Amino acid sequence: MKCEKLDVWKKSAALSAEIYIYFQDFKEFGFKDQVTRSGLSIPSNIAEGVERVSDKESYRFLDIAQGSCAELKTQIYIGMKISYIDLEKGKAWIKTLEEISKMIMGLKKRYQSNDKRLMTNDEAVPEQSDA
């Protein structure tokens, strides 16, 4: 698999495993399930994205992975606020998620077409102007 060579996949898979271990004995199933699913979605979508044949599909799955980063980050903030997640642990996870998100952004750039336009949802997303 190509994904196993990517630092972003390794880092996100390690974070997902750490989250599963952290919540292993946690009794609040709803929160535990949502957080672990979000965490698992990141490396899973990275893997699916880099294994796709078309750049358009690869970009779409990487975009989903990046969205899952934001989802997990939100859940961690809430978990810290309601004392489900230790503050220091939560801050460390958020820092890791910010690094992962930046790495995904870099990887997504590889899959953009040569003319700096990417077709998503059957519509072209134009390049941002500096004006």
C-alpha positions as CSV (number, residue, x, y, z in Angstrom):
1,M,0.0,0.0,0.0
2,K,1.2,3.5,-0.9
3,C,-0.3,5.0,2.3
4,E,2.1,3.1,4.6
5,K,5.0,5.2,3.2
6,L,3.3,8.5,4.1
7,D,4.2,10.3,7.3
8,V,0.7,11.8,7.4
9,W,-0.9,8.4,7.3
10,K,1.5,7.1,10.0
11,K,0.9,10.1,12.3
12,S,-2.9,9.9,11.9
13,A,-3.0,6.1,12.4
14,A,-1.0,6.5,15.5
15,L,-3.3,9.2,16.8
16,S,-6.3,7.1,16.1
17,A,-4.8,4.1,18.0
18,E,-3.9,6.4,20.9
19,I,-7.5,7.7,21.1
20,Y,-8.9,4.2,21.0
21,I,-6.6,3.2,23.9
22,Y,-7.5,6.4,25.9
23,F,-11.2,5.6,25.6
24,Q,-10.8,1.9,26.0
25,D,-12.6,1.7,29.4
26,F,-14.8,4.8,28.9
27,K,-18.4,4.2,29.8
28,E,-20.1,7.1,27.8
29,F,-20.6,5.1,24.6
30,G,-22.0,7.9,22.5
31,F,-19.1,10.2,22.9
32,K,-16.5,7.4,22.8
33,D,-18.0,6.1,19.6
34,Q,-18.1,9.5,17.9
35,V,-14.5,10.4,18.8
36,T,-13.1,7.1,17.8
37,R,-14.9,7.1,14.5
38,S,-13.7,10.6,13.7
39,G,-10.1,9.6,14.5
40,L,-10.3,6.4,12.5
41,S,-11.8,8.2,9.5
42,I,-8.6,10.3,9.0
43,P,-6.0,7.6,8.2
44,S,-8.7,5.5,6.5
45,N,-9.6,8.3,4.0
46,I,-6.0,9.1,3.5
47,A,-5.3,5.5,2.6
48,E,-8.4,5.3,0.3
49,G,-7.4,8.6,-1.4
50,V,-3.8,7.7,-2.2
51,E,-4.9,4.3,-3.6
52,R,-7.4,5.8,-6.0
53,V,-6.6,5.9,-9.7
54,S,-7.9,9.4,-10.5
55,D,-6.5,12.6,-9.0
56,K,-10.1,13.9,-8.6
57,E,-11.0,10.9,-6.4
58,S,-7.8,11.1,-4.5
59,Y,-8.4,14.8,-3.7
60,R,-12.0,14.0,-2.6
61,F,-10.9,11.4,-0.1
62,L,-8.1,13.6,1.2
63,D,-10.7,16.4,1.6
64,I,-12.9,14.1,3.7
65,A,-9.9,13.2,5.8
66,Q,-9.2,16.9,6.4
67,G,-12.9,17.4,7.3
68,S,-12.6,14.5,9.8
69,C,-9.6,16.4,11.4
70,A,-11.9,19.4,12.0
71,E,-14.6,17.1,13.4
72,L,-12.2,15.4,15.8
73,K,-10.7,18.7,16.9
74,T,-14.2,19.9,17.7
75,Q,-15.0,16.8,19.7
76,I,-11.7,17.1,21.6
77,Y,-12.5,20.7,22.6
78,I,-15.9,19.6,23.8
79,G,-14.4,16.6,25.6
80,M,-12.0,18.8,27.4
81,K,-14.8,21.3,28.4
82,I,-16.9,18.5,29.9
83,S,-13.9,16.8,31.5
84,Y,-14.1,13.7,29.4
85,I,-10.6,14.4,28.1
86,D,-7.6,15.5,30.2
87,L,-6.6,19.1,29.2
88,E,-3.0,18.3,28.5
89,K,-3.9,15.2,26.5
90,G,-6.5,17.2,24.5
91,K,-4.1,20.0,23.8
92,A,-1.5,17.5,22.5
93,W,-4.0,15.8,20.3
94,I,-5.2,19.2,18.9
95,K,-1.6,20.1,18.1
96,T,-1.1,16.8,16.3
97,L,-4.4,17.3,14.4
98,E,-3.2,20.7,13.2
99,E,0.0,19.1,11.9
100,I,-1.9,16.4,10.2
101,S,-4.3,18.9,8.6
102,K,-1.3,20.8,7.2
103,M,0.2,17.6,5.9
104,I,-3.1,16.7,4.2
105,M,-3.3,20.1,2.6
106,G,0.2,19.6,1.1
107,L,-0.8,16.2,-0.2
108,K,-4.0,17.5,-1.7
109,K,-1.9,20.0,-3.7
110,R,-0.2,17.1,-5.4
111,Y,-3.5,15.9,-6.8
112,Q,-4.6,19.2,-8.2
113,S,-4.6,19.3,-12.0
114,N,-1.8,21.1,-13.8
115,D,-4.0,24.2,-14.6
116,K,-4.6,24.7,-10.8
117,R,-8.3,23.9,-11.2
118,L,-9.9,20.9,-9.6
119,M,-13.2,19.4,-10.5
120,T,-15.3,18.6,-7.5
121,N,-19.0,17.7,-7.3
122,D,-19.2,18.3,-11.1
123,E,-18.2,21.9,-10.8
124,A,-14.8,23.6,-11.3
125,V,-13.3,25.3,-8.3
126,P,-11.4,28.3,-9.7
127,E,-8.0,29.4,-8.3
128,Q,-8.2,32.2,-5.8
129,S,-7.0,35.6,-7.2
130,D,-4.8,37.9,-5.2
131,A,-6.9,40.9,-6.1
